[in-house]
């Protein structure tokens, strides 16, 4: 028995075209197929047109959702799909009669994606001249159109289409699939008829070049490293050449520098992924990049080295990474274990009735004295950088890159904590003086 193919059709304000698209699918020589249409909150008669046409065709299901974008609509349709293979089709495009049949025949064990030649119609005509596939070229630009066949199982493995508004979400998705390994096959037949309209998403995406490049680098760093020798550059065709002048230094074992939930992006970017906090320092100015690259130590390196010296006083360091171009520092990251201390000094300022407040303040005072005993001068010893647990039995300090070691640290280092009030400062000093 032949495997079922699910043709998924995201639809937004395509009332004038949806029936034509659906007719092209039903004319396919391949069976079994199903068509899953997801209306993405259209404001025209798209939903009514699709439902009316589906009444006479049992192979078509029509679903709807609030407007969430084409990627969310595709993912919704694929979740509902019953087929082993998935073929996306935009609601204003058409497919050829034999395309699905030949694509399924080409889908061997070593093949990950099957595409075809394509032809424009509408505001533009003629064949869509897609370049020959290579991994290096896919790292720089997309040459796989969205109406290509893939396995639903692979869609699940990579987490589906990215639902962030990154444009070129199909390029991002193909990169994710190719990272699994396997081949891309392009059939030597016109299987897709791509409608070109004025103001289409494809044309608008050209205006988002920098955002697209940034998103691709963030989501596929290993692929870029493997096939371009480093990140994709805004001048994409120059990427491999420019990366020849790029060097990477890493100390410690870690490889998920751009992954995880962003928890702060005000100055530097902080991410959390599986119990690890990654701090990506902002790109330095040219002169600072020269200094850090040739003469000084980067903030990431200092953070790592200082954390190694401060065992027990700060979250355990894991690794740091530096990227230089022609010796000039351009990027740097520092990774450490996520602290088990859920609170910061800010909690004590904001909540005068915080449980165990006096006990915790005295413990922070003793911790500060321990810093002094070790000769640690921390110029960023402020409210957001002091962490503690429920009873103050464990305290840590973060934001280490400006720390200095001195033979003698004088005075009470509580100047940046004065918002705690006079009573709070008194408890801090009592703890400090106990040591």
N, C-alpha and C positions, 0 to 999 in steps of 0.2 A: 504493500500500500504506500502510495506517495505521501510525503509529509505535507501538512497544511501550510499555506503561506498566508499570513495576515498582512493586508495592505492597510496601513494606518494613515488617516487623512486629517491633519489638523486644519481647522477652518476658522477664518475670521473675515467677515464682510466679503464673502466670495459668492454671493447669491447668483451673480451673472455667469459663474464658471463651474460651480460644483457639480451640476448634472453632467456636463461634458467630461469632467474628470472621472466621475463614477462610471459613466458609460465606457470609457476607455479601459477601465479595469475589468468590467464584466465581459468585454469582448476578448479577454485573454484566452489563449488556448490551453492554459494550465488549470487544472482542478486537482485537489480541493483548495479553494481560496475563501477568505472572508474579508470584508471591508469594515473597518472600525473608524467611523467619523467622530471627531470630537470638536464640537463648536466651542470656540474660546470666547464666549460672551459677545457674539456679533451684535451689532446695532442695526443691521439691515435684515433682509428676509432669508439669510443663509440657512438658518435652522429649519424654517418652514419648507424651503426648497428641498433640503436634504431629506427631511422626514417624508415629504410627499413622494419623492422618488423611491425611497427605501420601502414604502408600503408594497410595492410590486416586486420586490427583490429580496428574498429571504437571506441572501448572503451579506446583506448590508445591515449594520447596526449603527444607530446615531445616538451619541452621548453629548452631554453639554456640561460646561463648567463656567464659573466666573472668569473673567478675563485675567489670564496669568502668563500669557506669552506662548510662543510656538513650542518651546522646549517642554513646558509643563503639559501642553496639549498632547504632544507626541508621547511623553511618558505615561500620561493618563490612558491613551489609546493602547499602548503596548502592555500596560498592566492588565487591561481587559482582554487582550488578544489571546486566542487559543492556539495560534500557529506555532510551529517549531521555528519557522523563518519569518522575518519581518521585512517589509518593504515600505518605507515612507513615501508618500506622494503628497506634494502640496496641492491645495484645493483648486488652484488655477492651472495646474499642469496636466499632462496626459502621458500614458505609457503605451508602448507598442504591443501588438497582439502576442508576439512570441517571446517577449522579454522575460517574463517570469519563468516560463518553461525552460529556456536556455540557461537562465541564472541558476535555477535549482540543479540542473545537470552539471554545472560548473562548480557547485559547492561541495568540493571534496574535503577530506579530513584536514588537509594542510591549508585550506583556503579559509580566510577570515571574512572577507568582503568580496562581493561580486557586483560590478557596475557595468556600464555600457556607454556607447557613444550617445551624444545628445544633440538636439537641434533646437534652435530658437524659433519662436513664433510670436506674433503680436507686434509690439513696437519695434522689434528687431528680428531679422530672419537669417537663415544660414546655419551651418553646423557650428556647434560650440566646440572649438578646437582645444581640447584638454591635453596638456602635456603628458608624455609617458610617465608612468609611476616610478618613483624611487623614494626610499626613505629619506634621503637627504633633501629632496625637493618637497616632500610632505612636511618636513620640519620647517620649511620656509614659506610654503603656500599650499592651499588646498587644490587638489586636482581630482577629488572624488565628489561627485554631486550627491545631494542628499537622498535621491531615489536609488539607493543601492541596497542590495540584499545582505542581511546578516542574521545571525542566530539570536533568538530571544535570550537564550542562556548567557551569551556574551554581553548583551545589554544589561542583564542583572549583575554580572561580574564587575562591570565598570561603573555601576551606579547610575546608568541611564544618561540622557542628555542633560548637560549642565543647565540649570534653570536660572542662573544669574544672567543678567542682561549683558552678555559679552559679545553679541553678534557672532557671526561665523561659528555658531554652536555646532554645526555639522562638522567643521574642521576639527574642533575640539573633540568631538565624539569619535571621529575616525582615528585620531591620534591615540585616544584611550584604547580603542580596539586593537590597533597595531602594536601597542605596548604589550599585549598579550602574546604576541608572536603570530606567525602565520603569513599567508600571502594575500595580495590583492589581485583580482582578475578583472580585466575590462573586456567585455564581449565586443566583437567586431560587428556590431549592429546598432542602428539608431533605435534605442529602447525608451528614451525619454524625450518628451517634447516640452521644452521649458518656456513658459510664457514670460515675456519681458514687458513690464508696465513702467510708465514714468513714475519715479519716486519709489521704486521697489526697495525692499530691505537689502537686496544685494547691492544696489547703488548706494544706499545710505551707509552701508557698512564701510565703504571706502573712506568715509569721513571719520571713521572711528579707529584709524590705523594704530595709533599709539596705545589706545585702550586694549585693542585686540592683541597686540604684541605682548603687552604686560600680562594679560590674562593667560596667554599661551605659555609664557615663561613660568608663571606661577604654578600652573597646573601640570606642566610636562617638563620639568627640569632635566630628568634623566634622559628622556628622548632627545632633547636639544643637545645635551652633553655628548651623547653617543654619536649623533649624526652631524652635528655642527661644531663639535668641540667646545661648546659653551652656549650661552643664551642666544635667542633670536634677537637681532638688532632692528631698529626702526628702518634702516636701510637693509632690508631683508636679504637681498642678493649678495651683500657684502659680509654676511654673518660669519661664514667659515673663515674668510680672510682675516677679519677683525679679531676673531677668537684665537688666531695664531699668536697674537700679542697679549693674550690673556693667560694669567697664571692663577692657580688656586692653591692655597695653603690651608690644611685642616689638621687640627690636633684633637684627638678623641674620635670615637666612633658614633656617628649619627648621620642620617641621610634624608631627613624629612624637614628640611629647612623652611620650605614654603607651604607646609601643610598645617592643618589645624584651624581651630576657631580663633578669629581675631578678637582679643579682649581689650586692646587699647591701640589706637593709631594716631594719637595726638602729636607726638614728636617722633618717636621710634615706633615700630610695629611689634606688638607682643602677640604671640600665638600660643595656644595650648593644644597639645596633641598627645593623647595617651600618657598622661602623667609627666609630660615634659613641657617646660616653658621655653619658647624660642624668642629671643630678642633680636630683631633685625634693625640695626642702626641705620639711621637715614644716611643717604649718600653725602659724603663730605664735599665741601667746596674744592675747587681744583687745587688751591694752595695747601689746604689741609690734607687732601689726598696725596699730594707730593710728600708732605711731611710724614704722614703715617706710612706711606709706601716705602720711603727710602731711609728715613732717619728715626722716627719714633715708633711706638707700639700702638696698634689700633685699640679702640675702646673694647672691642670684642676680646682681643688677646689679653688686655689688662684685666677685664672682668673674669676671665677663666683663670689666669695665673693668681690673681688676688683671692679668688674663691678657694683655690687649692691651698693657699696659705692659711685661710680662715676656717679650717675644718671645724664643723659643728656650729659655726656662727652664722652660716648662710646656706641656702639650699645647695645640695651637692652639685658641683659642676660636671658636665658631660662632655662638651666639645665646643670648639669655636672654629669659624671658617672665615677666610679672607679671600677676596677676589681682587686682583690687580690687573690693570691694562697698561702696558708699557711701564710697569713698575709703580703706577699710581693707584692707590687704593680706591676702589669704586664701591664695593659691597662688603659688609661684614655681619656676622651673626654670632650669637652666643647662646648655648643651650644648657639648661640645668634642670634638675629634678623639680617638679612642682612642689612647693612648700606644703607641709601638712598643717601649717598655721593659717586658719581661715580669717583672721582679723588683722587690721592695721591700727596704728595709733589714732587714725581718724575716727575709728569707732569710739574710742575713749573720749575724744573731744565732743563728738556729736551726742553721746549718751551719758550724761552725768550719773545715771543709775545703772550703768553697765555692770553685770554680775562680776563679783570679785575685783572691782575696779581698783581699790586701794592695794590689794595684794599684787595685782598685775603691774601697777605703776611702780611699786617698790622693786618688783622683779626686773622691770625694764631699767630701773636705776642701777641695780646690781650688774645687769648685762652691759650697761654703758661703762661701768667701772672695769669690767673685764676687757672691753675694747681698749680702755686707757692703759690697763696693765700690760697688754700686749703691744702697746705703742701704735695703735691704729687710730689715725685721724681721718674721720669720714666727713668731708665737707657737705655731703648730701644726706646727712643724718636728720631726716625730716619725717613728718607725719605719715606719708604714704610709703616710706621705706623701712618701717619697723613693723615686723609681723609677730604675732603671738597666738598661742592656743587659748582654750577656755579658762584656764586657771593661771596662766603665766609661767607654767613649768617649762615651757619651751619657747624660746624667742630667737628670731633670725633677723638679719638686716640684708637688704638688697641694694641694687644700683651701685655697683662697686667700682666702676672704672676710674673714679677720681680719688680713690683712697690713697693715702700716703702712710708710710711707716716712719715713726719718729722715736727717738730715744726717750723723750719726755713729752707728754700731752698734758697741758696745764688747764686749769679752770673746769667749770661745769659745762659740758658740751650740750646744753639744753636750749640754746638760744632759739633754734628753729622749732621748738616744741612749746613755746610760751602760750599758745592758744588753749592749752589745757587748763589755764587759770592758776591762781596763786596756790590754792589747796593742792591741785594736781602736781604742781612743781615741787611742793613741799614733800609729797610722797616720793617723787622721783629722787630728790636729793637725799631723803632718808635712806632709801635703798642704796644709793650711790655711796653714801658715807659708811655703810655697814661693812664694806669690803676693805 
